[in-house]
Amino acid sequence: MEIVAKMKYTGISAQKTRLVINEIRGRQAEEALALLSYMPQSAARVVSKTVKSALSNAVENYGYDAKDMVITKIYADDAPIRKWRRFGARGRFKPWQRRSSHITVVLEERVA
């Protein structure tokens, strides 16, 4: 059975989030949380929250053991882009794009 947790509208771009996500794909959930706690990227904290949420869903709602849970799918999709503007020298317009992302974590039970 698949256990899913989603975090929407994070303030970090999907490209930066994918760098962190690619490191933990296919690992056990507890091992991934330990790895994320030592990563310096700001996306690691957001991904860690999502993995913890999926793990607690599995334990509390379905009664699975936390040690048996493995991250089978994890991905970051683009979320809406906030357009921001700054005014530059000589009356010019400098657009900024503040990107965000949606993170999805899917866990499954694997018994050794």
N, C-alpha and C positions, 0 to 999 in steps of 0.2 A: 504494500500500500504506500502511496506517495503522500508525504506531509509537506504542505506548501506554506511558505511565509513570504509576504511581499512588503517592501518598504517603498513608498511612493514619494515623489517630489523631493528627493534629497538635493542638497545644495552643491553637489559635486558632479562634474561632468561624467558622462558614461565612459568616455575614453580613459579618464584617470581611474575610474572605478574598475574597469576591466583589467588593468594592470595588477590590482590586488586580487581580483576574483580568479584570475588564471593560476595563481599560486596555490589555491586551496581546492580547486575542482578535483573531485574523485577521492578526497581524503575523508577520514573519519571526522565526525563533527567536533568531538572534543579535541582532537589533534589540530584541527583547523582553528579552533578558538585559541589554543595555546600559541599557534603560529601568528595569528592576527594580533595578539596582545603585544608582540615585540616588533611589529612593523611600524615604521615611522610615518607612513602616509596617513593623511587625514581620512581617506576613504576606508582605511582598515577599521576604524571605530564604527562607522556606519554599517559595514558589512558584518562586523562582529555582532552588532545588535540584531541584525536580521537572522543570522545563524542561531543566536541564542533564542530568539523567538520561535524559530522552527523547531529547535530542540525541545523547548518547553512545551510546545504544542504536542509533540510526539509523546512526551512523558506524561503530561497531565491529561490530555484528551483521549489518547489511545492506549496508554499503559505500556509503551515500549521501553526497553532499557536504553539509557543514553549511550552506553558503550557500543551498542550494536548499530547505531545510526551512521549512515554514510551519505555524503553530499553527492547525489547523482547528477543533478543539474543545478547550475547557478549561472545567472546571466544578468546583465545590466542593459536596459533599453533607454533610448532617449526620451526625455520628458519635455514639456514645453520650455521654450527658450524665452527668457525675459529680455526684452529689448531695453537697453539703457542708453542714455545719451550724455555726452560731455561736449562742451563747447571749446573749441580750440582757438588758436591764434588767428587773427584776421577774419573773424566771423565764420570760421569753418565749423563743421559738424563732425564729431568723432563718435560713431556708434560703438557701443559695447554690447556683447551678447553674453548674458549670464545663463550658462547651461545648467540643466539639472538632469536627474536620471531616476529610473525606477529599477529597484533591485528585487530579483526573485530567487528564492532558494527552495530546492526540492530535496527532501531527505527520503531515504528508503532504509529498511532494516536489512542488514546482512549478518547472518549468523556464521561464525567461523567454524 
